C-alpha cells in the first residue's frame, strides 16, 4: 500500500516541479533537481518526515 502512494506522490511532485521550473534559469533547475533527488532518496529510505518537505519544495 505504501509503494503506490509513494509513487503517486512522486509523480505529482515531478509534474509540479517540471511545470514550475519551465521558465526558470539553469541554477534554479539544478536546485530543484537536487531537492527532488534528495527527497526521493529519503523516501526510498523510509524517511518520509524528511522526504515530504524536500519533495514539496522541489
C-alpha distances in whole Angstrom, upper triangle without the diagonal:
4,6,6,7,9,10,11,13,15,16,17,19,20,22,23,25,26,28,29,31,32,36,35,37,36,36,34,32,32,31,28,27,27,25,22,22,22,19,17,19,18,14,14,16,13,16,15,18,20,18,17,21,22,20,21,25,24
4,6,5,6,9,10,10,12,14,15,16,18,20,21,22,24,26,27,28,30,33,32,35,34,33,31,29,28,27,24,24,24,21,19,19,19,16,14,15,14,11,11,13,10,13,11,14,16,14,14,18,18,16,18,21,21
4,5,5,6,9,10,10,12,14,15,16,18,20,21,22,24,25,26,28,32,31,33,32,31,29,27,27,26,23,22,22,20,17,17,18,15,12,14,14,10,10,12,11,13,12,16,17,14,15,18,18,16,18,21,20
4,5,5,6,9,10,10,12,14,15,16,18,20,21,23,24,25,27,30,30,32,32,32,29,27,27,26,23,22,23,21,18,18,19,16,14,16,16,13,13,16,14,16,14,18,19,16,15,19,19,16,18,21,20
4,5,5,6,9,10,11,12,14,15,17,18,20,21,22,24,26,29,29,31,31,30,28,26,26,25,22,21,22,20,17,18,18,15,13,16,15,11,12,15,13,14,12,15,16,14,12,16,17,14,15,19,18
4,5,5,6,9,10,10,12,14,15,16,18,20,21,22,24,27,27,29,28,27,25,23,23,22,19,18,18,16,13,14,14,11,9,12,11,8,9,12,10,12,9,13,14,10,10,14,14,11,13,16,16
4,5,5,6,9,10,10,12,14,15,16,18,20,21,22,26,25,27,26,27,24,22,22,22,18,17,18,17,13,14,15,12,10,13,13,10,10,14,13,15,13,16,16,13,13,16,15,12,14,17,16
4,5,5,6,9,10,11,12,14,15,17,18,20,21,25,25,27,27,27,24,22,23,22,19,18,20,18,14,16,17,14,12,15,16,12,14,17,15,17,14,17,17,14,13,16,16,12,13,17,15
4,6,5,6,9,10,11,12,14,15,16,18,20,23,23,25,25,25,22,20,21,19,16,16,17,15,12,14,14,11,10,14,13,10,12,15,14,14,11,14,14,11,9,12,12,9,10,13,12
4,5,5,6,9,10,10,12,14,15,16,18,21,21,23,22,22,19,17,18,17,14,13,14,12,9,10,12,9,8,11,12,9,11,14,14,14,12,14,14,10,10,12,11,8,10,13,11
4,5,5,6,9,10,11,12,14,15,17,20,20,22,22,23,20,17,18,18,15,14,16,15,11,13,15,12,11,14,15,13,14,18,17,18,16,18,18,14,13,15,14,10,12,14,12
4,5,5,6,9,10,11,12,14,16,19,19,22,22,22,19,17,19,18,14,15,17,15,12,14,16,13,12,16,17,14,16,19,18,18,16,18,17,14,12,14,13,10,10,13,11
4,5,5,6,8,10,10,12,14,17,17,19,19,19,16,14,15,14,11,11,13,11,8,11,13,10,10,14,14,12,15,18,17,17,14,16,15,11,10,11,10,6,7,9,7
4,5,5,6,8,10,10,12,15,15,17,17,17,15,12,14,14,10,9,12,11,8,10,13,11,10,14,15,14,15,19,19,19,17,18,17,14,13,14,12,9,10,11,8
4,6,5,6,9,10,11,14,15,18,18,19,16,14,16,16,12,12,15,14,11,14,17,15,14,18,19,17,19,22,22,22,19,21,20,17,15,16,15,11,12,13,10
4,5,5,6,8,10,13,13,16,17,18,14,13,15,15,11,12,15,13,11,14,16,14,15,18,19,18,20,23,22,21,19,20,19,16,14,14,13,10,9,10,8
4,5,5,6,8,11,11,13,14,14,11,9,11,11,7,9,12,10,8,12,14,12,13,17,17,17,19,22,22,21,19,19,18,15,14,13,11,9,9,9,6
4,6,5,6,10,10,13,13,14,11,9,12,12,9,10,13,13,11,13,16,15,15,18,20,19,21,24,24,24,22,23,21,18,17,17,15,12,13,12,9
4,6,5,8,10,13,14,16,13,11,14,15,11,13,16,15,14,17,19,18,18,22,23,22,24,27,27,26,24,24,23,20,19,18,17,14,13,13,11
4,6,7,8,11,13,14,10,10,13,12,10,12,15,14,13,16,18,17,18,21,22,22,24,26,26,25,23,23,22,19,17,16,15,13,12,11,9
4,5,5,8,9,10,7,6,10,10,8,10,13,13,12,15,17,17,18,21,22,22,24,26,27,26,24,24,22,20,19,18,15,14,13,12,9
4,6,9,10,13,10,9,12,13,11,13,16,16,15,18,20,20,21,24,25,25,26,29,30,29,27,28,26,23,22,21,19,17,17,15,13
4,7,10,12,10,9,13,14,13,14,17,18,18,20,22,22,23,26,27,27,29,32,32,31,29,30,27,25,24,23,20,19,18,17,15
4,7,8,6,6,10,11,10,12,15,15,15,18,20,20,21,24,25,26,28,30,31,29,27,28,25,23,22,20,18,17,17,15,12
4,6,5,6,9,10,11,12,14,16,17,18,20,21,23,24,26,27,29,30,32,30,29,29,26,24,24,22,20,19,19,17,14
4,5,5,6,9,10,10,12,14,15,16,18,20,21,22,24,25,27,29,30,29,28,28,25,23,24,22,19,19,20,17,14
4,5,5,6,9,10,11,12,14,15,17,18,20,21,23,24,26,27,29,27,26,26,23,22,22,20,17,18,18,15,13
4,5,5,6,9,10,11,12,14,15,16,18,20,21,22,24,26,27,25,24,24,21,19,19,17,15,15,15,12,10
4,5,5,6,9,10,10,12,14,15,16,18,20,21,22,24,26,24,23,24,21,19,19,17,14,14,15,12,9
4,5,5,6,9,10,10,12,14,15,16,18,20,21,22,24,23,22,23,20,18,19,17,14,14,16,13,10
4,5,5,6,9,10,11,12,14,15,16,18,20,21,23,21,20,20,17,15,16,14,11,12,13,10,8
4,5,5,6,9,10,10,12,14,15,16,18,20,21,19,18,19,16,14,14,12,9,9,10,8,5
4,5,5,6,8,10,10,12,14,15,16,18,20,19,18,19,16,14,15,14,10,10,12,11,7
4,5,5,6,8,10,11,12,14,15,17,18,17,17,18,14,12,14,13,9,10,13,11,8
4,6,5,6,9,10,10,12,14,15,16,14,14,14,11,9,11,9,6,7,9,7,5
4,5,5,6,9,10,10,12,14,15,14,13,14,12,9,10,10,7,5,9,8,5
4,5,5,6,9,10,10,12,14,14,14,15,12,10,12,12,9,9,12,12,9
4,5,5,6,9,10,11,12,11,12,13,9,7,10,10,7,8,12,11,10
4,5,5,6,9,10,11,9,9,10,7,4,7,8,5,5,9,9,8
4,5,5,6,9,10,10,9,12,10,7,9,11,9,7,11,12,11
4,5,5,6,9,9,10,12,10,8,11,13,10,10,14,15,13
4,5,5,6,5,7,9,6,5,9,10,9,10,13,14,13
4,5,5,5,5,9,8,5,8,11,10,9,12,14,14
4,5,7,9,12,11,9,12,15,13,12,16,18,17
4,6,8,11,10,9,12,15,14,14,17,19,18
4,6,9,9,9,11,14,14,14,16,18,18
4,6,6,6,9,11,11,12,14,16,17
4,5,5,6,9,10,10,12,14,15
4,6,6,7,9,11,12,13,15
4,6,6,7,9,11,12,13
4,6,5,6,9,10,11
4,5,5,6,9,10
4,5,5,6,8
4,5,5,6
4,5,5
4,5
4
